[in-house]
């Protein structure tokens, strides 16, 4: 029930600012009618003035999503992307004024949306777009993440490092979109589990495939496991691929084994 | 940056740089050669629920990194509960709203140790329960918080046109009530004239075109009365060739040259 305060001079009840803002936001979200007596406009009807605010909100959200999902925009076109963005905005509106936080759930939204079922790879493309954007815009000066190997040595991982698990060849699709869309025809659209590591280096955002053992090892580390626990996870998931971890992780450009207390080079 | 155009200063949306990254590196290069102004759009200073401590902390970090000559946001709100509607939504001009925004402005100014400039937004509706005019609201906000005002001349024109008012009269009212000392920056921008579903004519503040003649005339009238102020061409949609922006900036400069231009750094002290 909205709280009311009384105006000093005419005792006409009015909404508190908190309730007014809640009602206004609800009118934007649901297209619900706003009590006409509460708003004034000029020659343009109040409802159509609210359309301007609604369009501004949708435009800002869609623009933020488009910036972080460029491949999805290219695949579905700006018009359809705009409709997806509108529905996502009202399904999962932003939580903060920093819109670069926004869109973490967009891939899952696409996976659920019946309109995109003809493009089963679209959600994975969105996941890839999103993670490349996040890594590319990660703070550059963060110290590496460190994991103790033994009493003297530690494993250092790039602070920007992210892992990605895909079912569809989203990286091939993105590469084709960026270079030559004709290459899309040549991509084998077969659902197969693919694991990738993404990080930011001095020369830009890098991505490499990972074997199952390396993925399980890094996944466990990033989820808070010790090196020993992570190693056991790797053995558990892919004992035959543990040998690949030396090249894929320990000697990878995103990792470094250093003496504990040694300054990073 | 290679050509180092003869621009006095640049302004950026603060929120675009709150995570560092590649964009932050670009801004570092700009800040090496030019004074910067930070124009926030996400503080939601008019929210009854207050301002986000995280957002204020991020703005403070940016201020520490770039030592901006000006810092601003709007007389508007976007956040309600845990939802942020990314637009400059209209505040009722009431005593309660004044109390709320003044408390929020105080909180931000205390946290960053700097004066904020508050911008008059474009509005498409007003509230039937308004207690005061926009000019009176701004003036009282300045009096209570010692904030400055970022006078957006295009917004005055857009709001007045949409609400069936006289833009020149609204501008005069703001200048008279707020006073020249408080006005420390001016924004100019283009807007779109469109038709709504019912065929009504409406001006939409979209920063996507050249500044119209009416807005130039209002601007000239404003600086004739209060003197020159640091003036920014806002253009953030349908972005044209850089030369077009330079032309618009040169047009503003020509209008400002009638008097000694104070550098934006003069607005630093609180």
HADDOCK unambig.tbl for C-alpha pairs under 7 A between the chains (distance, minus, plus):
assign (segid A and resid 17 and name CA) (segid B and resid 48 and name CA) 6.07 0.50 0.50
assign (segid A and resid 17 and name CA) (segid B and resid 96 and name CA) 6.98 0.50 0.50
assign (segid A and resid 17 and name CA) (segid B and resid 97 and name CA) 6.55 0.50 0.50
assign (segid A and resid 18 and name CA) (segid B and resid 48 and name CA) 5.12 0.50 0.50
assign (segid A and resid 21 and name CA) (segid B and resid 80 and name CA) 6.50 0.50 0.50
assign (segid A and resid 22 and name CA) (segid B and resid 80 and name CA) 6.29 0.50 0.50
assign (segid A and resid 37 and name CA) (segid B and resid 128 and name CA) 6.85 0.50 0.50
assign (segid A and resid 38 and name CA) (segid B and resid 127 and name CA) 5.84 0.50 0.50
assign (segid A and resid 38 and name CA) (segid B and resid 128 and name CA) 5.04 0.50 0.50
assign (segid A and resid 39 and name CA) (segid B and resid 125 and name CA) 6.37 0.50 0.50
assign (segid A and resid 39 and name CA) (segid B and resid 126 and name CA) 5.71 0.50 0.50
assign (segid A and resid 39 and name CA) (segid B and resid 127 and name CA) 4.50 0.50 0.50
assign (segid A and resid 39 and name CA) (segid B and resid 128 and name CA) 5.24 0.50 0.50
assign (segid A and resid 40 and name CA) (segid B and resid 125 and name CA) 5.53 0.50 0.50
assign (segid A and resid 40 and name CA) (segid B and resid 126 and name CA) 5.09 0.50 0.50
assign (segid A and resid 40 and name CA) (segid B and resid 127 and name CA) 5.78 0.50 0.50
assign (segid A and resid 40 and name CA) (segid B and resid 128 and name CA) 5.99 0.50 0.50
assign (segid A and resid 41 and name CA) (segid B and resid 124 and name CA) 6.64 0.50 0.50
assign (segid A and resid 41 and name CA) (segid B and resid 125 and name CA) 4.73 0.50 0.50
assign (segid A and resid 41 and name CA) (segid B and resid 126 and name CA) 6.35 0.50 0.50
assign (segid A and resid 41 and name CA) (segid B and resid 163 and name CA) 5.41 0.50 0.50
assign (segid A and resid 42 and name CA) (segid B and resid 162 and name CA) 5.56 0.50 0.50
assign (segid A and resid 42 and name CA) (segid B and resid 163 and name CA) 3.82 0.50 0.50
assign (segid A and resid 42 and name CA) (segid B and resid 164 and name CA) 4.95 0.50 0.50
assign (segid A and resid 43 and name CA) (segid B and resid 163 and name CA) 6.98 0.50 0.50
assign (segid A and resid 43 and name CA) (segid B and resid 164 and name CA) 6.67 0.50 0.50
assign (segid A and resid 43 and name CA) (segid B and resid 200 and name CA) 6.73 0.50 0.50
assign (segid A and resid 44 and name CA) (segid B and resid 200 and name CA) 5.30 0.50 0.50
assign (segid A and resid 44 and name CA) (segid B and resid 201 and name CA) 6.91 0.50 0.50
assign (segid A and resid 44 and name CA) (segid B and resid 202 and name CA) 6.93 0.50 0.50
assign (segid A and resid 46 and name CA) (segid B and resid 125 and name CA) 6.90 0.50 0.50
assign (segid A and resid 48 and name CA) (segid B and resid 196 and name CA) 6.52 0.50 0.50
assign (segid A and resid 49 and name CA) (segid B and resid 124 and name CA) 5.57 0.50 0.50
assign (segid A and resid 49 and name CA) (segid B and resid 125 and name CA) 6.56 0.50 0.50
assign (segid A and resid 53 and name CA) (segid B and resid 87 and name CA) 7.00 0.50 0.50
assign (segid A and resid 56 and name CA) (segid B and resid 87 and name CA) 6.16 0.50 0.50
assign (segid A and resid 57 and name CA) (segid B and resid 85 and name CA) 6.07 0.50 0.50
assign (segid A and resid 57 and name CA) (segid B and resid 86 and name CA) 5.29 0.50 0.50
assign (segid A and resid 57 and name CA) (segid B and resid 87 and name CA) 5.50 0.50 0.50
assign (segid A and resid 60 and name CA) (segid B and resid 86 and name CA) 6.23 0.50 0.50
assign (segid A and resid 93 and name CA) (segid B and resid 83 and name CA) 6.29 0.50 0.50
assign (segid A and resid 93 and name CA) (segid B and resid 84 and name CA) 6.97 0.50 0.50
assign (segid A and resid 94 and name CA) (segid B and resid 83 and name CA) 5.85 0.50 0.50
assign (segid A and resid 94 and name CA) (segid B and resid 84 and name CA) 5.22 0.50 0.50
assign (segid A and resid 94 and name CA) (segid B and resid 85 and name CA) 6.81 0.50 0.50
assign (segid A and resid 95 and name CA) (segid B and resid 82 and name CA) 5.57 0.50 0.50
assign (segid A and resid 95 and name CA) (segid B and resid 83 and name CA) 4.61 0.50 0.50
assign (segid A and resid 95 and name CA) (segid B and resid 84 and name CA) 5.04 0.50 0.50
assign (segid A and resid 96 and name CA) (segid B and resid 83 and name CA) 6.95 0.50 0.50
assign (segid A and resid 96 and name CA) (segid B and resid 84 and name CA) 5.32 0.50 0.50
assign (segid A and resid 97 and name CA) (segid B and resid 42 and name CA) 4.29 0.50 0.50
assign (segid A and resid 97 and name CA) (segid B and resid 43 and name CA) 6.82 0.50 0.50
assign (segid A and resid 97 and name CA) (segid B and resid 84 and name CA) 6.23 0.50 0.50
assign (segid A and resid 97 and name CA) (segid B and resid 86 and name CA) 6.90 0.50 0.50
assign (segid A and resid 98 and name CA) (segid B and resid 15 and name CA) 5.55 0.50 0.50
assign (segid A and resid 98 and name CA) (segid B and resid 42 and name CA) 6.85 0.50 0.50
assign (segid A and resid 136 and name CA) (segid B and resid 21 and name CA) 6.39 0.50 0.50
assign (segid A and resid 136 and name CA) (segid B and resid 22 and name CA) 6.44 0.50 0.50
assign (segid A and resid 137 and name CA) (segid B and resid 19 and name CA) 6.88 0.50 0.50
assign (segid A and resid 137 and name CA) (segid B and resid 20 and name CA) 6.53 0.50 0.50
assign (segid A and resid 137 and name CA) (segid B and resid 21 and name CA) 3.84 0.50 0.50
assign (segid A and resid 137 and name CA) (segid B and resid 22 and name CA) 5.47 0.50 0.50
assign (segid A and resid 138 and name CA) (segid B and resid 19 and name CA) 6.66 0.50 0.50
assign (segid A and resid 138 and name CA) (segid B and resid 20 and name CA) 6.59 0.50 0.50
assign (segid A and resid 138 and name CA) (segid B and resid 21 and name CA) 4.81 0.50 0.50
assign (segid A and resid 139 and name CA) (segid B and resid 19 and name CA) 5.97 0.50 0.50
assign (segid A and resid 139 and name CA) (segid B and resid 20 and name CA) 4.80 0.50 0.50
assign (segid A and resid 139 and name CA) (segid B and resid 21 and name CA) 4.73 0.50 0.50
assign (segid A and resid 140 and name CA) (segid B and resid 20 and name CA) 6.93 0.50 0.50
assign (segid A and resid 140 and name CA) (segid B and resid 21 and name CA) 5.68 0.50 0.50
